Amino acid sequence: MRSREIISLLCISLILFLSACSLDEWTNQQENSEEKSSSEQKEAPAEEKQPQDKQDAKEEASYAYAQQLDEEVDKDGLTIIDNPNVKEVVVNKQRKLPVGYEPEELVIPDVPFPFEGDHPKKYLQPEAAEALEELFKGAENAGLELYAASGFRSYERQKSIYENNVKQRGQEEADKFSARPGTSEHQTGLAMDVTSPEMSFKLEQSFIETKEGKWLEDHAHEYGFVVRYLEGTKDITGYEYEPWHLRYVGKGLSTEIHESGGTLEEFFGFYEN
Ligand SMILES: [Zn+2]
C-alpha cells in the first residue's frame, strides 16, 4: 500500500514536471533534479535545528548572566538590578529596577482592552506585545474571550500609587499588597494583567475557575509567558496567587519554567529552598 502511494505520488510529480519543462531539458536535468529534491528533504530538519541551537546557546548565556550579576544594594537593603533590559530580568520586593528605569521601546499590542484611550497601561515591549497578540489569537481559536487590563506602569506612577496606599493604610499594611516604586514587574513592560467579561474585567483569584483562567494556566507558556505569581508561593515571590498576571520571558524559557513547576526566583537561583 505504502509503495503504491509513493509510485502514484511520483507519477503525479512526473506529470507536473513534464508540463513545466520541455522534454530535452527534462532529459538533461532529470538526475540533478532528483538529487536536489532528495537532498532538500534531508537538509530541511538540519536547517530548522540550527536556529534552535543558537536559541539554546543564547538562553544558556542568559541563565548564566542572571546568576553572575554584580549588583549593588541600596540603603534599604534592596538589590538594584544590574541590567534591566533582558527579558529574563527578575524584579521583586528585594530586587528593584534602577530609579526612573523605562524600557527602550513600548508599543500597544493589538488586543482588546476593557477601556478606551491611549493609556500607558496598554503598552508592552515590542517582543512581548507580539507574543501577547499570538496568545490572544490562540485563546480566540479556543473559543475564549480575553482582555488585556494592565501592562506597563512607570516608576513615577508606581511611586504615586504606593505613596497613596501608605497615606491611607500605613506603610506596614501598604507593603503587603502594594509594590514600592522600582519593585513592580509592570515597570519592565514585560507583564500584562489579563481578564475576561466573565470576570466583569476584574483581577481576582476566582479567574482560575473560569475557562479563560484555566486555559492561561495550561497554555500561556506556549506563547512565551508564565503565570508569574503561583498559588502558595507568597514566601518566594512576595505576592499572593495572581492567575491573571502574565510575564513574558520568551518562548523556550517559558516552557522550561512552566515545566519546573516553580517560580522565576527559584528557576534563576534567587531563592534557596
Ligand atoms: Zn500584574
Boltz pocket constraint, residues with backbone or C-beta under 6 A from the ligand:
constraints:
  - pocket:
      binder: B
      contacts: [[A, 150], [A, 186], [A, 191], [A, 192], [A, 193], [A, 244], [A, 245], [A, 246]]
      max_distance: 6.0
